[in-house]
Amino acid sequence: MILNNSIMDYQDRGNWGNAKWRGNCSGHVIYDLLDTFKPKNFIEVFSGGGTGQDVAKDLGYSNSIHLDLANGWNALKDDIPASSDFVFSHPPYFDIIDYNQQRSSYDQDDLSNKMPYNKFINELDLINEKIYNCLVNGGRHAILLGDVRKKGKYYSLIKDMTWFGDLEEHIIKIQHNCYSAKKNYITKNPLIAIAHEHLLIFRKNGIWTLNIKYTKDFEMSIRQLDKITWRDLIRSVFEEKGKELYLQQVYKVLDGCKKSANNQHWKEKIRQTINTSQEFIRIEKGKYKLAI
């Protein structure tokens, strides 16, 4: 079926491929992508349980290529054997599923191996760059990825990986019968089960020029922000140092911050903010506590 909106929702995965292969992509995803874009030279990377190959056969493709460690192709070391106008890839979602067990053999280059998250992203980037390079001008790379939560931390693979080419489509795929939705989590904070995947479609729109987008993570002290309010700065002092503080303690922490450096009357501004905000309660002369 030709795709006509940005939501994919399939109640079953279809009869294509090995249904026992964990994490196997729904054949409807690949079927609808091929039906929509009608490529001449279809390549599948991370072909896993053979779903894409069965779909391609049903659609009459006799020259499609399906690559995976399971059939001897190493995504980190081997070249993509042909040029393509459409590549579909469905890489591991970090180390959530151990595909060494799926294949019943260990490979040091398996992207699902236990490794630091940054290393996983770097290796995924290498593969995605390789896929982009095999595209003919005007070709597309459709990549299906899910988000991951481990030990309470949320990992957005599509945010952290490098984007090669121009993003043409971002489709949300609804997940059914996923493991996280069945698991009962006992946590102090509300935890929302991940029940969606992302299908990003990148297009190669230039022969020699490559458009790249990547995320940079860094930390900075809010003391160095000039747009932050005095209230938020003062509240942060109370949150760090204690619920009850003397003004002198607040002065000491905020002395030298960017807003203080830009205001010669910064101590007066702190006193004014504390005395006019309902978030601070006076205990005694010169001593206050947080109301929240």
N, C-alpha and C positions, 0 to 999 in steps of 0.2 A: 504494500500500500504506500502510495506517495505521501511523504510527510507534509503536513499542512499547518502544523503549529509547533510550539516549543516544548510540549509535554509529551513524553512517551509513557504509556501505561499498558503493559501487557500482563494479563492474568496468568498466563502460562508461558513457558520458554519454547514451546513447540517441540516437534519430534526430531529436530536436527541434532547431530552430534551425540556425544556421550553424556547422558543425563547425570551419571555418577561422578563426573569430573567437577570437583568443587570450584565454585566461582565461575562456572561456565557461563558465557554470555548468552542471553536470549537470542535465538535465531531470528526473531522478529526484528530486532534492532538492525542486524546486518541486511536482512531481506529488504526492509523499508529504505535503508540507505542506498542500496544498489538500485532499487526500483525508482528512487528519487533522482539520483545523479547519473545513473546509467553509464558507468565508466567502461572504457575499452580494455584497460589492463588493470585488473583488480589484484591487490596484494593484501594479505592479512598477516600482521605481526602479533605474536603471542596467540597462536591459533588453538592451543590447548587441546580440548576434547573433540576437535574436528567439526564444530558447529558451522563455522564459516565455509568450510569446504563443501559441506552438504547443501548449504544454502546456495552457494555459487553453482553447484551442479544442477539444482532445481531450476535456477534461472538461466541455464543454458551456457554458463561460462565453461569453456574448455581449456582456457589458458591461465586460469587464476593460480596464484602462488600463495602457499600457506606455510608460515615459518614459526618454529617453536623449538625449544630445547628437546621437547618430546620426540621430534623427528630429526634431531641432530644439528639444528641451526642455533648458533650462539649469537645472541643479539649484541653483545659487547664486542665480540671479536670478528664476526663474519660480516661480509658486505651483503647488502640487499642485492639479489642476483639479477634484477632487471629494473628498468625505469617504469614508472606507473603514473597514471592520472588519478588514482584513488587508492589510498592505503587506509585500512582500518586496523587500529591497535587496541588491545585490551590488556594492559600490563597488570602485574600484581599490585594490589593495594597495600604497599609497604610489605610487612611481614605477617599480615593477618592470616593468610593461608600458606602453608608450607608445600610448595609444588614439588619439592624433592620427594615427598611422600606420595604425591599423585603419580609421579613417574617411577617410583620405587628405586630411585637412584639419586645419589648426591652429585651436584655440580657446583663448583666454587663460584661460577658466574651466574647462578640463579638469582634473579632480582628479588625473589621472595626470601632469601637467606636473612638470618638475623644480622643486622648491621646498624650503625648509627643512621638516624634519619637523613642527615645531610649527605651521607655517602649514597644512600638510596636515591635521593633527588639528583645528585650529580650523575649517577649512572643512568637514570631515566632521561636526563637531559642529553646525554651522549647518544642514546638510542633515538630520541625524538629528532635530534639534529640529523642523524643518519637517514631517518625516514624522510625528512624535509628535502634533503639533498637528492633523493632518488625520484622526487616528483618532477614531472615535466612542467613547464610554465603553464599556469592555470590549474594545475593539479591540486588535489585536496588530501589532507590527513585528518581523519575522524578518529578521535581518541576517547575511549570510555573509561572514566575514572570515578572512584568513590572517595568520600572523606573517611577519616579514621579517627577513632578515639582510643587512646591507650593511657591507662593509669590516670584518668581524669583529664588528660590533655587532648585537645582537638587538633588534628592535622588536616590541613586543606591541601591536598596534593596539587590541585589545579592552580592554587595561588602560589605555591612555592616552586613549582617547576618553571623552567624557562619556556616562553612561548616563541615558537619559530613560525614566521609567516603572519598573515593577517587573519584575525579571528572573524570568521564568516557567520557562524551560528553557535549559540550556546543553548543546548537542549537539556531539560531536566528529565531524567528517567526515574519513574517510581519503582521502588524495590518491593517485591512481595516475598514473603517467607524467608526474610533475611534473619541471620542469627541474632543480631543485636535487638531486633524487635521481639524475639522470644525470650530473651534473657531478663531476669528480674534483678535490677540493680539496687543495692543498698548503699545509699550515699547520703551525706549531710545536705548536699545541694541538689536541686531539681536536675534531673538528667533526661534529656530528650533523645530518644533512639533515632539513629540515622536511618532514614528510609528512602533515600534518593541517591542517584548517581548523576554525574555530569557527562554529557556528550559534547565535546568541543570539536568544531570543524574549522581547521585552519586551511587557508588557501595560499598557494604560491603565486604571487602577482608580479613577479619580476625575475628576469633571468640572472642578472648579476647582483642585484641589490636584495639583501635579506633584512626583513624587519624582525627585530628581537625585542622582547619585553621580559623583564625579570623583577622579582621582588627583593628588596634589600631590608634586612632586619637589623635594627640597632636600638640601643637604649640611650636615653638622655635624662638628666635630672629635671624635674618640673621647676626647680629653682631657677633654671635658665630660660624659662618661657616668659615672654613679655605680655602675652594675651591672657594669661591666667588671672583670675580674680584674686583679690586679697583674701576674700572669704575662703576660697579653695586652698590657698597656701596655708592660711592659719589653721584650717581644719586638719590639713595633712600633718602639721606639727603636733597637734593634739593626738592624732591617730598613731603617730610614731612614738611620741615621748610619754604619753599617758593622758588619761581622761581629765585630770586636774593639773593645771599648770599656772605658774606665775608669769606675769607679762615679761619679766626679764628672761625667762626661759624661752619664750616665743621670740623675743628680740635676738637672742643668741643664735637660734637656728636660721632665722631669715636674714641675718646680717650678711651682706655680700651677694644675695640673690639678685637677679636681674631687675626686678621691680624696685627693690630697695636701692640699688645702685642708680636708678633713674629718678629717684624721688628723695630729695634731701630731708623731707619731713616724713620719712617712712615709718618712724616709730609712732608719730601722731596718727598716721593712716591706719596702723595696726590697732591702736586703741579705739579709734573711731569705728572701725569695722566690727570689733568685738562688742562694743557697746550698742551698736545699732542692729546687729544681726540676731535673729531669734535662735540661731544655732549655738550660741554661747551663753552660758548662765554665770552670773557673778556669784562667787561663794563668799568672798570677803574682799577687802580692798586689795586690788592688784592680782587677785587670784580668780581663775575661771575654770569652767568645765564644759564639755560638749553636752548639748541637749539631745543629740541624736546618737 
